[in-house]
Amino acid sequence: MNYKKVEVKWLDAQTGFSQAREVSEFLKEFEPLYNYSCGYLLCNDKEKVIVGFLIMDDRDEDPLVKH
């Protein structure tokens, strides 16, 4: 297994954990929240970054991944 361990910082444009809000009100007060994900870097290209949290099995070729 030869996957690099990484920490990815990303912006989450969520509305929060409260009740639903009107779009116009949400946009006035919106501030993106920074989130961090840690794991094994499986893919990093123009379209996406994929991080696997749990890699199982000790085989070198095509191990199992979860989360």
N, C-alpha and C positions, 0 to 999 in steps of 0.2 A: 504494500500500500504506500503510495507516494503522493498524498494530498496535503497541500499546505494548510496550516491552521491560520484562520483569519478572523478579524473583527470588522464587520461592515457597519458603517454609520449611514443611516438613511432617514429621509423625511417621511412622516406619516401624516397624511392630510385627513385625519379622522375628525369627527365632530365631537368626540369625547364620549363619556359614559353616561351623560345625562339624557334628557328627553330630546326628541326630534326638534329641530329648529327650522324656521323659514330660511330659505337660501339667502335672501337679502340681508338678514340679520347675521347669519353665519359668516358671510363674506366680509362684513364690517369688522368683525372681531377675530377673524381667523388668524391663527399663528400655528404653523406646522410644528409638530413635536418630533424631536430627534429620538430615534430608536437605535439600538445596537443589537446586532445578531452575531454570535460567535459560532464557529464550526469549521468544517473542512471545505475548502473551495473546490467545487465540482465543475463549475462553468463560469466564465467571465468573458462575454463577448459584447457586441454592439447592442444587443437586444436585452440582455439579462445578466444577472449575477445569481448563481445558485449555490447556497451554502447548505451542506448536510450536517445536521447536529450530531447524529449518531451513526458511525460506520461500524458494522458488525462483521465478524468473521475474520479469520487471519489469512485468508487466501489473497494473493497479490493481484490476481486478475479478477475484475468485476465483483468486488465485495458488495455486501448488502448495505443499504442506506435507509435511514428512517428520519423523519422530521426535516 
